Amino acid sequence: MSVEVRNIAFYLPQFHRIPENDNWWGEGFTEWTNVRKAKPLFKGHVQPIVPEELGYYDLLDERVYAAQARMAQNHGIEGFCYWHYWFGNGKRILEKPFNKVLETGKPDFPFCLCWANQSWTGVWHGAPGRVLMEQTYNGSEDMRAHFAFLAEAFGDPRYITFNGRPVFPIYGVRDLPDPPAYIMALRNLAVEHGFPGLHVIGMANRDTDKLLTYCDQVMPFGPGDYLESRPLGLVRRVLRRLACTPQADWLPDFLRKAMNAPIHYPFRDVVDQAFKDLPASPDYIPCITTGWDNTPRSKRRGVVFEGYSPELLGEYVRKALLRNRRGGGDNFIFFKAWNEWAEGNILEPDTRFGLKPLEAVAAALKD
């Protein structure tokens, strides 16, 4: 049975200045600020990671979009999935790059939106209790206002669809108020706006069966699908969170020292464990983690996948393809991510590997 695989890469629009980031982290802050300041934190730790062909770009420069789209398309990526932020009462953030894509009609490259419906906090900066921007849900009028914007995007001929229905991943699908009812309301609004429905992808790493009662597909997403299976790492992360609270005085010094270092795992193990518990069904979408090192953002509180290489990435992609073929039916593969530089998951060229990761992806997709 022939299986159509559609390859979508998550796209982070954080590479331009916004007033909120200027206020929270200092004037001129973008994601590049953390990337440039990164340092190696243990023996063999490769930092900073430096962009190569595209450089330290500004996403208010439309020429960047064309170069990114051309590079992705030339290596088998069908489209970008832009992280979309709607915090309630019409509050959007990091919206300018996608607005330009929508307003100009350029680049001529498919896209979809993923609603990143989570509050922004200082968790990666040692201040998990600090709420920077709260995610709120403010009733039917706010939902209608949100959908009015979404309908403009969904109606674009470049928007990615499944059986004619706009594809709409939701990051915190369980965080919605009464998720089944909320998603049904979104589906009804889609029909009201003239679409044949909505293809909702719920993103979650555990207890996923229930999501299929109200989502069309489920996508476990990296690196959580791997990290949640590593109990020692989980214990350390819990202790770290405790260490950031006023009640943490009881922690002994040796524990504080142990927690003050990044957690690291072999990328080889990540690839070996990939999709191990993912049912062979088109209801489940494989998500490929294109490396991981979030120490530029979270410093010694970070997690590092060591030993990343284009060859292992190619193997990872082949596993995803084999898993989809065994499941039968058309399906997606999502890549996390195209350009999440401060979390170390990128497909864009850096000075270590250049285009080799993208070439490994393209070669695997042709197998």
C-alpha positions in Angstrom: 0.0 0.0 0.0 1.3 3.4 -1.0 1.5 5.8 1.9 1.7 9.6 1.3 4.0 11.1 4.0 3.8 14.9 4.5 6.8 16.4 6.1 6.2 19.6 8.2 8.7 21.5 10.3 7.8 23.6 13.3 8.9 27.2 12.9 9.7 29.6 15.7 9.0 33.4 15.0 11.2 34.6 17.9 14.0 36.2 15.9 12.9 39.8 15.9 12.5 42.5 18.6 9.2 42.9 20.4 8.4 45.4 23.2 7.6 42.6 25.7 11.0 40.9 25.3 12.7 44.3 25.6 10.9 44.8 28.9 11.4 41.2 30.3 15.0 40.5 29.2 16.6 43.8 28.1 16.5 46.0 25.1 17.2 44.3 21.8 16.5 40.8 23.1 15.7 38.1 20.5 16.3 34.3 20.6 19.8 35.1 19.1 20.7 36.8 22.4 20.8 33.5 24.2 22.3 31.6 21.3 25.3 34.0 21.1 26.0 34.0 24.8 26.0 30.2 25.2 29.0 28.5 26.7 30.2 24.9 27.1 29.1 23.6 30.5 30.8 20.2 30.6 33.6 18.3 28.9 32.7 17.7 25.2 29.7 20.1 25.3 29.5 21.9 22.0 28.5 25.5 22.5 27.9 28.1 21.1 26.2 26.7 18.0 26.7 29.3 15.2 24.4 29.8 12.2 26.1 29.4 8.9 24.3 30.2 5.6 21.4 32.3 6.9 23.4 34.0 9.6 21.8 35.8 12.6 18.8 36.8 10.6 16.0 39.2 11.5 12.6 37.8 10.7 11.3 41.3 9.8 13.5 40.9 6.6 11.2 39.2 4.1 14.2 38.0 2.1 14.9 35.5 4.9 11.5 33.8 4.4 12.3 33.2 0.7 15.7 31.7 1.5 14.3 29.5 4.3 11.4 28.2 2.1 13.7 27.4 -0.8 16.1 25.6 1.5 13.3 23.5 3.1 11.6 22.7 -0.2 14.8 21.6 -1.8 15.3 19.0 0.9 11.8 17.4 1.1 10.1 19.6 3.7 6.5 20.3 2.5 5.8 23.3 4.7 6.3 25.2 8.0 4.1 25.0 11.1 4.3 28.4 12.6 4.0 28.7 16.4 0.9 30.9 16.9 0.3 32.8 20.2 -3.2 33.9 21.1 -3.4 34.7 24.9 -7.0 35.8 25.0 -8.9 39.1 24.4 -7.1 39.5 21.1 -3.6 39.5 22.6 -1.1 38.0 20.1 2.7 38.0 20.4 5.5 37.3 17.9 2.9 37.8 15.2 4.8 40.0 12.7 6.6 37.4 10.7 3.5 35.3 10.0 1.5 38.5 9.4 4.0 39.3 6.6 3.7 35.9 5.1 -0.1 36.2 5.1 -0.2 39.8 3.8 2.4 39.5 1.1 1.6 36.0 -0.2 5.3 35.2 0.0 6.9 32.9 0.1 4.9 30.5 -2.1 5.4 27.7 0.4 2.7 25.7 2.4 2.1 26.4 6.0 -0.1 25.7 9.0 -0.5 27.2 12.5 0.0 25.5 15.8 -1.6 27.2 18.7 1.0 27.4 21.5 -1.7 27.9 24.2 0.5 28.1 27.3 1.3 30.9 29.7 4.8 32.3 29.3 6.8 32.0 32.5 10.4 32.4 33.7 10.7 28.6 34.1 13.8 28.4 31.9 15.5 31.3 33.7 15.2 29.9 37.2 12.0 31.7 38.0 9.2 29.3 37.4 6.8 31.3 39.5 7.1 34.4 37.4 4.3 34.7 34.9 5.2 36.9 31.9 2.1 36.4 29.8 -0.9 34.5 31.0 -2.9 32.2 28.7 -6.6 32.9 29.2 -9.8 31.7 27.7 -12.5 34.4 27.8 -15.7 32.8 26.5 -17.4 32.6 23.2 -16.7 36.1 21.9 -13.0 35.7 22.4 -13.2 32.3 20.7 -15.0 33.9 17.7 -12.4 36.7 17.5 -9.6 34.2 17.6 -11.3 32.1 14.9 -11.9 35.2 12.7 -8.1 35.5 12.5 -7.6 31.8 12.0 -10.2 31.8 9.2 -8.1 34.3 7.3 -5.1 32.0 7.6 -7.1 28.8 6.8 -8.5 30.5 3.7 -5.0 31.1 2.2 -4.4 28.7 -0.7 -1.0 27.8 0.8 -2.6 26.5 4.0 -2.0 22.8 4.7 -5.2 20.7 4.7 -6.2 17.1 5.3 -9.2 16.0 3.2 -9.9 19.6 2.6 -10.0 20.5 6.3 -7.4 23.0 7.7 -4.8 21.3 9.8 -4.6 22.8 13.3 -2.3 21.3 16.0 -2.9 22.5 19.6 0.1 22.3 21.9 -1.7 22.3 25.3 -4.9 20.5 24.1 -5.6 19.3 27.6 -5.3 22.9 29.0 -8.4 24.0 27.1 -11.5 24.6 29.2 -13.6 21.4 28.7 -11.4 20.2 25.7 -14.1 18.1 23.9 -16.6 20.9 24.0 -14.0 23.6 23.1 -12.8 21.7 20.1 -16.4 21.0 19.0 -17.0 24.7 19.1 -14.0 25.3 16.9 -15.2 22.7 14.4 -18.6 24.4 14.3 -17.0 27.8 13.7 -15.0 26.2 10.8 -18.2 25.1 9.2 -19.8 28.5 9.9 -16.8 30.1 8.0 -17.3 27.9 5.0 -14.7 25.2 5.6 -15.6 21.5 5.5 -14.4 21.1 9.1 -11.2 21.3 11.0 -8.4 18.7 11.3 -7.3 19.0 15.0 -4.0 17.5 16.1 -3.7 17.1 19.8 -0.1 17.2 21.2 0.6 15.1 24.2 3.1 12.5 25.5 1.0 10.4 27.8 -2.6 9.1 28.2 -3.2 9.8 24.5 -6.0 7.4 23.7 -8.6 9.7 25.3 -7.5 12.6 23.1 -8.7 10.6 20.0 -12.3 10.9 21.2 -12.2 14.7 20.4 -9.0 15.1 18.2 -8.5 13.7 14.7 -4.9 12.7 15.4 -2.4 12.8 18.3 1.2 13.8 18.2 3.7 12.9 21.0 6.4 15.6 20.6 10.0 15.6 21.4 12.0 15.7 23.5 9.3 14.9 26.1 8.4 11.5 24.6 12.0 10.5 25.4 12.6 12.4 28.6 9.4 11.2 30.3 10.8 7.6 30.0 14.0 8.5 31.9 13.1 8.3 35.6 16.4 9.7 37.0 16.2 12.7 34.8 12.6 13.3 35.9 13.7 13.2 39.6 16.4 15.8 38.9 13.9 18.1 37.1 11.5 17.9 40.0 14.2 18.6 42.5 15.4 21.6 40.4 11.9 23.1 40.5 11.8 22.6 44.2 15.2 24.4 44.4 13.7 27.5 42.9 11.1 27.8 45.7 11.4 29.5 49.1 10.8 26.1 50.8 14.0 24.6 49.3 16.3 25.3 52.3 16.2 21.7 53.3 18.1 20.5 50.2 21.6 19.4 51.2 24.6 20.9 49.5 25.6 17.8 47.5 22.1 17.8 45.9 22.3 21.4 45.0 25.7 20.8 43.3 24.3 17.8 41.4 21.4 19.9 40.2 23.6 22.7 39.1 24.7 20.9 35.9 22.8 20.1 32.7 21.2 16.7 32.3 22.7 14.9 29.2 21.7 11.8 27.3 23.1 10.2 24.2 21.3 11.1 21.0 22.0 7.5 19.9 19.6 6.4 22.7 16.9 8.9 21.6 17.0 7.5 18.1 17.0 3.9 19.4 14.0 4.6 21.6 12.1 6.6 19.0 8.4 5.6 18.4 8.9 2.5 20.6 5.5 3.1 22.3 3.8 4.9 19.4 0.9 2.7 18.0 1.3 1.7 14.4 -1.8 3.7 13.4 -2.3 6.8 11.3 -4.1 8.2 14.3 -0.6 8.9 15.7 1.9 11.2 14.2 5.6 10.8 14.7 7.6 13.9 15.7 11.3 13.9 15.1 13.5 15.9 17.5 16.2 17.5 15.3 18.7 17.6 18.2 18.3 19.1 21.6 20.4 21.4 23.8 18.5 24.1 25.6 21.4 25.3 27.7 21.6 28.6 25.7 18.2 29.4 27.2 18.3 27.6 30.6 22.0 27.4 31.3 22.9 24.7 33.9 19.2 23.8 34.2 19.2 22.5 30.6 19.0 19.1 28.9 21.5 18.1 26.2 21.2 15.2 23.7 24.9 14.4 23.1 26.4 13.0 20.0 23.9 14.4 17.5 24.9 13.8 13.9 23.3 14.1 10.4 23.7 10.3 10.1 21.7 9.6 13.2 19.1 12.2 12.1 18.8 10.3 8.8 18.3 7.0 10.7 15.6 8.8 12.9 13.7 9.8 9.7 13.9 6.3 8.3 12.4 4.9 11.5 9.5 7.4 11.2 8.9 6.5 7.6 8.9 2.8 8.4 6.5 3.3 11.2 4.1 5.2 9.0 4.2 2.6 6.2 3.4 -0.2 8.7 0.5 1.8 10.0 -1.0 2.3 6.6 -2.9 5.3 5.3 -1.7 8.8 4.7 0.1 10.5 7.5 2.4 13.3 8.6 5.9 13.5 10.0 6.6 16.7 12.0 10.1 17.9 12.7 10.8 19.8 15.9 12.1 22.0 14.6 13.3 24.1 11.7 14.9 26.9 13.7 14.6 26.6 17.5 18.2 27.6 18.0 18.1 28.3 21.7 16.8 24.8 22.3 19.3 23.2 19.9 16.7 21.6 17.6 17.3 23.0 14.1 17.4 22.0 10.5 18.9 25.3 9.3 22.7 25.1 8.5 25.2 25.7 11.3 29.0 25.9 11.2 29.3 22.3 12.5 27.4 20.5 9.8 26.2 23.0 7.2 23.5 21.5 5.0 24.3 17.9 6.0 21.3 17.5 8.3 19.0 18.6 5.6 20.7 16.4 3.1 20.4 13.5 5.4 16.6 14.2 5.8 16.2 14.5 2.0 18.1 11.2 1.4 16.0 9.4 4.0 12.8 10.7 2.5 13.8 9.3 -0.9 14.5 5.8 0.4 
